[in-house]
Amino acid sequence: MTDAFDYFIVFAEMRTGSNFLEANLNALDGVTCHGEAFNPHFIGFPNKDEILGITREMREDSPEKLIETIKQFSDGLGGFRYFHDHDPRVIDIALNDPRCAKIILTRNPLESYVSWKIAQETGQWKLTNVKRRRDAKATFNAAEFEMHVEELQAFQVALLNRLQAEGQTAFYIAYEDLQSVEVMNGLARYLGVDARLDSLDDSLKPQNPVALEEKVANADDLERGLSRLDRFNLARTPNFEPRRGPVVPSYIAAAHSPLLYMPIRSGPEAQVQGWLAALDGVAPDALLSGFNQKTLRQWKRDHVGHRTFTVLRHPVARLHEAFCRKILTTNEGSFTKIRNTLRRFHKLPIPGQEPNDNWDLSAHQEAFIAFAQFVKMNLSGQTSIRVDAHWCSQTQAIANMGEFALPDMVLREDQMQDMLPSLAISAGVKASLLPDLTPSAPLFFDLADIYNADIENAVQEAYQRDYLMFGFSSWA
């Protein structure tokens, strides 16, 4: 502790230089940074079991206890690194405490995105010996990058507004500033410690010290993707309500017809997209996607008489979809890190690998009920794992859409066969062109085979708000 602060938090993200910043903080006498103390998948560093005697189990039960331990038992002023997808309970604790020093590390989001993509390719997240450097190029994905920028900006704006509301300030440091001994010593002065650095830590080496164009395999796609971005946010309508993300890049428009689908994740997405494609006689990959707010406004201008819609799914069916396709399976697109944490830490009764022929109805029921119980805690802010769009409440999902524009029509899955044709006709589509809806196949067991009263009760406990707001009755 110092006269100024009791502990510190470094707000950063992956590939922003936070490891290098931590190494230099730890090089200061009287400062100890304990890594990613609130990463939901490990504590401090991978393969570490505790921080100052506090285990993951103890941290999960009480994040406050770990913070108090860091304050009291660190060697000097203690702190930790925090990313936007770490334990959300920590945000209020830190931001409400003026005795917590806030350090905000930022980097050009394109640089951090490209660095992240390269690290994914090489599997190398830190470099201490240049002879062991692995080389690869990133493949730029415009929609993925826009989502990356949207998440980072939303988090940074939330931090700024909270600090403003609390009358606090932070020490802002950019990636490029990390190479300045003077800036590092200024940070030490801000923290209130007497130690100063003569030189920077040299144990970590830059991993990709070349021009951005040389790091990307598809430079032409990069240039086109960046040209779509509204860098100065000129299209934004001023709004003084708390910011929430409408997730515009996930919206899907028909290839020709003036229809726009605003998906709620783990809903009947594949069915609706198949219907939209058949409507215009195209393949599903011909549908329009990857919008940002600027390009979506332009689509609306170009499609006068357009109709926008979303589809509600019964909470039991939706959560079962999320469970099967994101947690139980290990296929591409599943949440493997969250799966491992749920299995090992929250004791979700699922196998380490993809379920095989030994996976029966009874095991499926037990695991699904356990997942529903986890989701109840997750939605209540009682776990360190993020609330993902695939199992957030549908009430909240639609509220988030309203940050940009609410859908013209909110349908229900069991009404799609009747209501979607009416919606299309109202947008000027000829009734003779309307296709049928093709149901999606179950991934493991059909919900009808495993459904029982215990499942219904567990899901209702998790989604009381959706049952109340949308009037859902029992699934069967």
N, C-alpha and C positions, 0 to 999 in steps of 0.2 A: 504494500500500500504506500501511497505518497500523500502529501498534504492536499493534492488536487483530486486524486481519484483512488478508489478502492480496487478497481480492476478495469480491464479494457476488452472491447470486442472489435474485431476486424471484419467489417462487412466487405465481402469479396465474392467472386465467382470462380468457377473452374477456368484455368488458363489465363488468369489475370496477373500472375506473378506472386500469388499469395504465399507460396512456399519460400520464395526468395525473401519476401518481406518478413516472414516468420524467422528465417535463419538470421537475419540482421537484427531483429528484435531480441532474439535469444543471445546474440553476441554482446548485447548491452548488459553490463553488470546491474543486477537488481531488476531484471525483466525476464519473465518466463511466459512463453506462449505455448499452450497445450494442444495445438493442432485443431482439428475439426471436432471439438468437444461434443457437439450436438448433431453430428451426422447420424441419421437414423439407422445406417447400416454398419457403423462401427463407432468406437469411442476414441477420439483423438487421432489415431492413425490406424490403418488396416493391420489386423493381427495383434492389436493391443486389447487387453481385457479391462483395464481400468485407468482412471486418472486420480492420483492422490488417494487411492483406496476406495474410490467410488466406482462401482461396476456399472455396466450397461443397465442391469435390472434396477439398480438404485436410481440411476439417472432417469430411467423411464418413469418410475414412480414419482420422482420429484426433481425436475430440472433445477429448482431453487437450491436443492441440497448441493448439487455439484457446483453451482455458482458460488455459494457460501464457502465451500471447501477451497475453491480456487482463490477466493479473496483471502482466506485466513491462512492457508498452508502452502501457498506458492513461495518459491524462492524469490522474494521481492514482489514487485507488482505483477500479478498474474492476469492472463487473458486467454482468448481463443479466437479462432477464425469461424466465421458464420456465413453460409451461402443461403440463397433465397429458398432452397428446398430443404433446409434443415428444420429442426424441431420448431414449429411455429409458436409454441408457448414461450420461447425465449425472447421473442421480439418485444412483447409488452414488459417483461421483466427488465430488459436492458434499456429500452427507450424511456421508461418511466423513472429511471434512476439517474439523477444528475451526477452521482458519484461513479458512474460507469463511463469511461472514456470511449468515444466512438471514433474509429478510424475507418474511412470509406475509401477502398481501393477500386479504381476503375481502369478500364482499358477499352480502346476502340473495339466495339462489338464485332466488327468484321475480322479484326486480327484474332480476337479470342475465339470466334467461331471457327476460323480456318485452323488455328492451333488445336482446337478440340477435335476437329475432324481428322487431322494428321495423327494425333495421339490415339484416336480410335483405330486407325489403320495400323499403326506400329505397335500399339500396346505399351508404349514408353511414355510415362507421365512425368518423370523427372530424369534429369541427366547430370551425372556427377563425373563421368569419364567420357570425353569426346570420342575416344576410340570405340566406344560401344554405341554410338549414335546410330539409330535406325532411320532410314530415309523413306519418305513416301510423299505423295501429293494428295491434297484434299479434293473431293468432288463437291462442288458448290451446288446446293439445293435452295432455290429462291424461297419456296414456301417455308422450308425448315428455318432458313435464316431470318425470315420475317417474324416467325413465331419466337425465335431466340431473342430478337431485338425487342419485341413486344413484352416478353416476360421481364427482361432486364430493365427496360424503361419503367414498367409498372412498379417494380420493386424499388428502383431509385427514387421515383416520385413519392411513393409511400414513405420511404425513409425521410425524405426532405420535408414532407408535410408534417410528419410526426415530430421531428426535431423543431420545426417552426412552432407547432402548437405547444410544445413543452418549453419553449424558450431556451433551447440548447443549441450548441454548434458541434461540428465534428471536424476532425483533421482529414481533409481530402488529399489523396495522393494518387497520381496517375501512374500507369505502368512505366512510362518513360522516366518518371521521377525516382524510380527505384535505383537508378544508377548514380544518384547524387548523394555523396556522403553528407553534404550540407543539409539536404532535405531530411535524411535519416536522423541527423542530429537535431534538426528542428522538431521532428516527431518526438525525440527523447525529451526535449524541452517542454513540449506540449503535455507529455505524460507526467512531467514533474520529477523525472529521475536525473541524477547528477552525472551519470556516465555518458561518455561520448565515444564515437567510433573514429579511429584513425584511418580505417579503410573498410571496404565492403567485404562481406563474406564471399569467398571464391569457390565454395564447394559445389554450388549449382551452376550449370552452364546453360546459356541460351540454346534451345533445341533446334530452332529454325531461323538462323540469322541471315535470311535472304529476303529479297524484295517479294511483296505479296504476290505478284503475278507469277513468280517462280514456284510458289507453294500450291498453286491451284491447277488441276488438270484440265478444267473446262473454263478457261478465262473468258471466252465469249459469253457463256451463260452467266458468269459473274457480272460482267458489264451490263447485260440486259436486266438481270435481277436487281441490280442497284438502281438502274434508271427508273424502276417502278416505285421506289420509295419516296415518300414525301418527307424529305430530310428536315424541313423547317416546320412541319406540321401545319401547313397553311390551310389544309382542308378541315382542321379540327373546329368544331363548334364549341365555344367556351362553356364549360360545365363545372359548377362549383360543388357538386356532390362528390362523395368519395369515389375515386377511380376504381372501376372494375373492368376486366377485360371481356369484350364481346366475342373473342376468338374468331374474328372475321376470316382468317385464312382457312378455316375448316368448312366454310359455306360452299355449297355445290349448286351451280346453275345448269339448267338444261342446255344442250348444244345449240338449239335454235329457239325453242319455245320460251316465252317470258316467265319462267318459273324458277324460283330460287329456294333451295332446301337449306334450312339452318339446323344442322343435326344436333341432337343431344346424344352424347357418347353412350355406347352400349344400348342404343335404341335400334330400331329396324333399319340401320343405315344401308346395308347391302341391298335390301329389298327396295327401298325408295330409290336408290341410285340406279338399280336395274330397271325400275319403272320409268324413271326420267330418260334413260338411254333409249328404251324401247319406244318411248313417246315420239322421238325424232328419228327412229330407225338407225341409231348409231351404237357403237360399242361403248361400254361404261367409261373407258379411258378417254373418250371424246368429250365427256362432260367438262364444264368450266370450273376451275378451282384455283386455289392459291391467291384469292383476293386479298387486298388490303383495303383500308377504308376509302382511299382515294380511287382505286380502280373499281370498287363496288359502287361508289356513287356514280361513276361513269357508266357502269353497266345499267344502273337504274335509269339514267338519262336516256340511254340508247334503247331501252325496252319499256316504252310507255305502255301502261296497262299491265305491268308485271304483277305477279302475285308471289308472296313469300310465305313460307310455312315451316312449321316444325311438327314433330310427332312425339307424343308422350307414350311411354311403354309402362305397363304395370310394374311397380317397384320390384316384385318378386322375379318377374321375367328379366327385367333389366339387370338386377344384381346377379342373377344366375349367368347371364351373358358375360358380364364383367369377370365373374369368378372363373368361368370356363376358358375364356379367350385371353385373359390377361394374367391370371394367377395360377390356375391349375396346369395349363399347358406350358411347355418350354419352347414352343415354336417361335419363329420370327415375329416380332411385334408384341410378345408377352413382356411383362414387367419382371425380369429375372432377379434384379437386385431386391425389389420389394418382395418378391416371392420367397427369396432366401431369408430375408429378415422376418417375414411372417412365419416361416416354417421353424427357424432356429430360435428366434427370440420370443415371438408370440405363440409358439407351439401349435401353429396351424397343422392339423393332422393330414398332411399331404406328403407323398414320397419326394425324395431328393431329385428324381428325374421324372420325365413324362410318365403318367400312370400307364400301366400295362394291363394285361388280361386279369390280373389279380385285383384290379380296382373294381369294386362291386357297388351296388346301389347303397348299401348301408354305409360304406366308407365315404361315398359321395355326399350323402345326406349329412353325415357328421361334420365333414369338412366345410360344406356350404353353410351350415348353421354357425360354425365357428367363425367363418369369414364375415357373416352378417353381424355377429357380435363385435368383431373387430371394427367393422365399418361404423357401428353405433358410437364406439369410443373415438374413432377417427373424426367423425363429423362433429363430435362434441369438443374437439380440441384437446383430447386426452392422450394422444400418441405423438410420436416424433415424425411419423411418415406423412407425406403431403396428402391433402385431400385431392384426389385425382378426378379429372373430368368424367372418367368412366363410372364413378360411383358417387359423385357429389349429388346433392338433392336436385331434382328436376325443377323445383321452385327456384333455386339459386341459379341454375343454368339459364332459365328464361329471364330472370332478373338481369343477368350479365348481358344477354342479348340486347336488352333495352338500353344499354349504354350507347349503342349505335342506332338500332331501330328494332322495334318489336315485330314479330312476324304478323302477317295479315290473318293467318289462321293457325290455331293450335289444335292439331288433330290427335286422335287416340289410335293406337295401333289396331285395335279391333274395329275401327271405323274406316280404315284407309280404303278398303275396297269400294265403299260407297262415296266417301267424301273427296278423295283425290280426283276422280273424274269430274265432279262438280267444280272443284277448284280450277282444274285445267280448262274446262269449258268457259268459266268466268274470265279466264285470261285469253280467250279467243281460239283455243285449240278445238279442232273439229272432233266431235264425239266418236266418229268412226275410227279415229286413230288411237283411241285409248287402249292401252295394253292391260293385261292382268298382272296382279302382283304375284311374284314367285316367292314362297316362304323359304327362309334360310334353313339349312340342315343343322341339327344339333351337333355339338363338338364331341361330347362324351355321352351323357344320358339325356334323354328328352325330359324337360321339366315335369311333364305329367307323370313320369315314371317315379320321380323321387319326391314330389311335393307331398307335404303333410302339414298338420297343424303347427308342429314345432317350427317348421320353416316359415310359415306365415307369421307366426308370433315374433320370431327373431327379426324378420324384415320389417314388420310394422314398428317394432321398437326402434329400429335404425332410422326409419323414414316417416315418423309421425307427422312431420310437417307436410310431406307430399300427400299422404293419405287424407289429411285434413283439407289442404288447399284444393286438391283436385278431385276429392270425393271418391277415391278408390275404395272398393270393397275387397273382400278376400279374392285371391287369384282364381280359386275354384271352390 
